Structures are given as C-alpha cells and as structure tokens.
Amino acid sequence: RAVGLGPIKVNMVVKRGVNESSILPMARFFREKGYILRFIEYMDVGSTNGWRTNDVVSAKEIVGIINAELPLEPADKDGKGEIGVISSVTQPFCRDCNRARLSAEGKLYTCLFAVKGHDLKSLLRGGASDEEISAEISRIWGKRADRYSEIRSENTIDLPKVEMSHIGG
C-alpha cells in the first residue's frame, strides 16, 4: 500500500562563488518534480565556516535570477512549483523568530547564534514534572533578547557561538 508523504521541502544554502550558478537549475528541477525548494542566504553560523558578508547572495538576487526565467508570483497562483527564501542576513527577523533548539546533551538554545544553552537535562533527570519543564522553557523564552542577525556585521564574526552541527541546524 502506497503512503503519500505530502510536499517535500528541500533547502539550498547559496554561497557566492560556490553554487550561485545552480540557483536556476535547482529551481527548474524542483519545479518539475513538484517539491518545495527553499533558498537560504549563507549565514555565519558557528565559528568554523569562514563567513564573510561578500559571500552572501541576497534573497533579492536569488529571486531576481529565478524570476528572469520562471516568473514568480505569490504562493497558490499556478500550482506548478513553490520556492521560499530565508533572508536572515539581509532581512533579519530576530524579534519574530519562534525557533528554539535542543542539543543532544539537553541544553536549550534560544538562537542559532547563541553563545550558550540553558540546561534542561538536570530538570528531566531530576524528575521535574511536565508542567515544571514547560514553565522553565517559558521562563527562558520570555527572557530571550537574541538579536544577532539584526546586529550582524564584520565585527560579529569573532564572537563565540555554538556550531550549527551541535544543535542540529
């Protein structure tokens, strides 16, 4: 018996000088397959990827490259494909972000660019109830003041931050 998986999302991080020439071929390919393709501006996650602002292909550039051959319209127009663009470098959305990450050792990170996590493992191992754990997560999230993407500049490159591979992206 076949089971439908629904729309599959594919992500492509775009880095200048590396793969921007693949933007249009990827858009064509996934349009034909009916998959949702999300383009992600190259970000300075962690400290090991050698990020520079010049390496960023902006969301505006990505959309322009695709739109030149495959005219783009807001979603739900032609049903022949869908793309998304994650523009956290050129159009940061820190204040509206609702994504927390949990590392394998039980630390909650309130930002992809966080310096440190908040220990949840001790609560879990210490027998805390679901309500207590929920309250602690709410407390941590309520005090969150992450703004890394909004203040990003060449001066933030050397700030310590957790590696994306450590918190699962």
BAPARO-333034 format. One record per residue: x, y, z negated of N, C-alpha, C, O, CB in turn. Coordinates in steps of 0.1 Angstrom, whole numbers, plus 5000, padded with zeros to 4 digits. Last residue first. Glycine has a CB too. Layout:
<kolnus>
XYZXYZXYZXYZXYZ;...
</kolnus>
This chain:
<kolnus>
521152254866520652354876519452434873519052514881520452284889;521952104844521052044854520552144864519552114871519951974848;523852184827522452204823521452164834520252184833522152344819;526252124839526052084825524552094821524052014812526852174815;526252244863526252094863525952044849525451934847527552044868;526552514856525252464861525152314860524052254857524952514876;528252594827528352544840526952484844526352414836529452434842;527652894808527552744809527652704824527152774832526252694802;530153154808528753104809528752954811529852894815528153174822;532053444800531853294799530353264801529453334796532353244785;532853674826532053644814531953494812531653434822530653714814;534053734850534853664840534153644827534653584817536053744837;531953864865532553734869533253664858533153534857533453754881;531054104859530553994851531153864854530853764848529053994853;532154294876532654294862532054174854532654154843532254424856;530754274899532054214899532654204885533454114882533054294908;527554214884528454294892529854214893529954114887528654434887;524354194870525454124877526254224885525754314892524854024886;522154274856523454354854524554294862525754344860523754354839;520254094864519954234866521254324864521354424870518954284856;521353844857521153874871520854024873521254074884520053794877;521253874828522453864835522353904850523153974855522953714835;519453904807519354004819520553984828520854084835519254144813;517753774780518653744791518453844802517253864807518453604796;516553774755516853904761517753894773518553984776517454004751;514353604734515253594746515353734752514353814753514653504756;512653564713513753654711514653664723515653744722514553604699;510853374724510353514720511453614718511253734720509553504708;512453144725512053214737511553354735511853444743510853134744;512653084698513853114706513453194718514153294722514552974710;509953054691510753154684512053194692512353304694511253104670;509252834707508652964709509453074702509453184708507152954703;510952644696511152684710510452814713511052904720510552574720;509752634671511152674672511452714687512152814689512152554668;507252534677507352674670508852724672509052844674507052664655;507852284687507252384695507352524690507652614697505752354697;508852164663509752184675509152284685509852374690509852044683;506552174648507752244643508752264655509352374656508452164632;504852014663504452154660505652234656505852344660503352154649;506151764662505951834675505651984673506152064680504851764683;508351774633507051734640507051804653507851904656505851774631;511651644627510651754629509451714636509551634646511351874636;513651454623512251414620511251534621510151514616512151354607;516151514630515851534616514351504613513951524602516151674612;516351484657516951374649516551384634516551294627518451374650;515051724664514551594668515051484660514251404655514951574683;516751914651515351904648514751774652514051714644514552024655;519151854665519051834650517651834645517351764636519851944643;518551924691518751784687518651764672518151664668520151744692;518452194695517152124693517351984688516451924682516352134706;520452474694520352334690518952284687518352334678521252304678;520852664722520252664709519952514706519352444713518852744708;523852754740522552704739522052704724522852734715522452564744;525753034754525552924745524052874745523152954748526052964731;525553194777526853164771526853044762527752964762527453284764;523553154806523753164792525153124788525853044794522753074785;522553154832523853214830524153234815525053314811523953344836;520053044831521052974839522453024836523452954838520752984854;518753074798519153144811520153054818520952984811519653284809;518252944775517153034780517553104793516653174798516853134769;518852614767519452734773518252814779517452764786520452694784;519052394740518152474749518852594754519352674746516752504741;520752094737520752234735519852304745519852264757522152294736;521151814739520051864731520052014728519552054718519951794718;523051714755523251704741522251774733522451794721524651754738;522051764781522051624776522251614761521851514755523051544784;520052074778521251994782521151854776520351824768522552064776;517352224792517752144781518952054785518851984794516552054776;516252554801516952424805517452354792517852424782518152454814;513452744811514452704801515052574806514452504814513752684787;511952994830512652864831513652844820514652914819513352844844;510653214837510053134827510652994826510052894822508553114829;511253554845511753414845511053334834510953384822513253414844;510753824844509653734848510053584848509153494850509053764861;513153934839512053964830510853874832510053844823511654104831;514853854861515053804848513853824839513553724831516253884842;514953864889513653854883513753804868512953724864512753764891;516854044914516753974902515353974896514654074897517754014892;517554054944516254094938516054014925515153934924515054074948;520053954949519754084955518354144949518154264950519654074969;520053714933521253814933520753944938521054044931522353754942;517753574936518153614923519353704922519553764912518353494914;515853484956516753604958517253664944517053784942516053714966;514953224974515253254960516353364960517453344963515753134952;512453174996513753234995513953274980513153354975514053365004;510952915015510953005004512353065003513253005008510552934991;508852815042510152835036509952915023508852985022511152905046;506952575060506952675049508452685045509152585044506052635038;504852485088506052485080506052595070505252685070507252505090;502452515100503452445107504852445100505852425106503652505121;500352675091500452535086501552455093501552335091499152465088;499952945096499852845107499952705103499652615111500852885117;499253045068498853105081498753005092497652975097499853215085;500252995043498852955046498353015059497153035061497952985035;502553275036502053135035500653115038499853205037502353075021;503153545059502853485045502253345046501653315056501853585038;505353455086504153515081503953465067504453365063502853485090;507953475110507453435096506253515093506153635096508553455086;508853335141508253445133507653405120506853305120507153515142;511753215148510553155143509753265134510053275122510853025134;513653405156513253295165511953225161511153195169514353185165;513753605137514153635151513653525160513353555172515653655152;513353485112512153555119512453585133511553605141511953685111;515853385105514753295109513653365117513253305127514153235096;517253625101517753525110516653435115516553405126518953445103;515653755081515853815095516353715105515853715116516753925093;515953585059514553595066514753655080514053615089513653685057;518653635055518153495057516853505065516653435075518053415044;518753905049519453855060518853715064518653695076520953845057;517153905025516753985037517453935050516753925060517054135034;518653755008517353695012516853775025516353715034516353715001;522153765018520953815011519753745016519653705028520853965012;524853575011523953605023522653645016521953555010523853485033;527653634993526253624992525653665006525853775011525653714981;530353694993529953564997528453544998527953445003530553454988;530753934981530853934995530353795001530153785013532253965000;530753874954529553934960529553934975528453914981529354084955;532053554946532353694949531053754956530353674963533553714959;532953274927531953354933532453494935533153554927530753354924;534353034919535053144926534153244933534453294943535953084936;533152834903532952834918533552944925533352954937531452834919;533552824875534452754884534252764899534952704907534452604880;531752914857533052994859533952934869535052984871533753004845;528152934863529452874857530652964859530453084863529652744862;527053094892526853004881528152944876528952914883525752894885;526653314910527853294902527653214890527853254879528453434898;524953204940525053264927526353234920526953134923523853224918;523553254972524753194964524953274952525053394952526053204973;520053234975521253314975522353254967522153204955520953464971;518552964989518953024977520153104979521153054984519152914966;515652855006516952915007517352984994516453054989517153005020;513652575008513952695000515452735002516352654999513652674985;511252425028512752455026512852585019512252685022513452465040;509052165029509252305024510752325021511352245014508452335011;508451975058508951985045509152135041509352215050510251915043;507851915085506751955075507151965061506351965052505651855076;509551865105509251755095508151785086507651695079510551715088;509752115117509251995125508851885116507951815119510351955134;510852255096509552295101508952185109507752155107509752425111;513352135093512352115083510952155087509952105082512752185070;514552225118514452085114513352065104512551975106515852035108;514452515116513852435127513552295123512452245125514752435140;515952555093514552605094513852525105512752485103514552755096;518452455101517752385090516252425090515352345088518352435076;519152625122518952485125518152415113517352325116520252415127;519252875107518252855117518052705120516952655121518552925129;521452815088520152865084519052835094518052765091520153015082;523952755096523052645095521652685091520652605091523552535085;525552975093525252935107524252815107523652785118526452895115;526152975067525053065071524653035086523553065090525453205070;528152825054526952755060525852845066524752795069526452655051;530552985051530452845049529352775056529552685064530352805034;530353255054531553195058531553045056532552975060532653255051;528153285026528753345037530153275041530953245032528953495035;525953035016527253105013527853155026528153075035528253005005;522952925003523652985015524853065011524753155002522653075023;521552624994522352744989523052795001523852715007523252704977;518552484999519852515006520452645000519852745002519652525022;516252234990516952354987518252364994518952264996517252364972;513152104997514552095000515152224997514652335002514852045014;510251944987510952064987512452034989513051944982510752154975;507551775002508851764996509651894998509551955008509651645003;504151734995505151815001506551794994506551804982504851965002;503251394988503051534989504151604995505151545000502751594975;503651124989504451194980504151344979504651414971505851174983;501350854991501750984996502551054985502151054973500551065000;501950514994501550624985502150754990503350764993502150584970;500750215009501550345010501050445000499850454998501450405024;500849885000500050005000500950125000501850144992499050004988;
</kolnus>
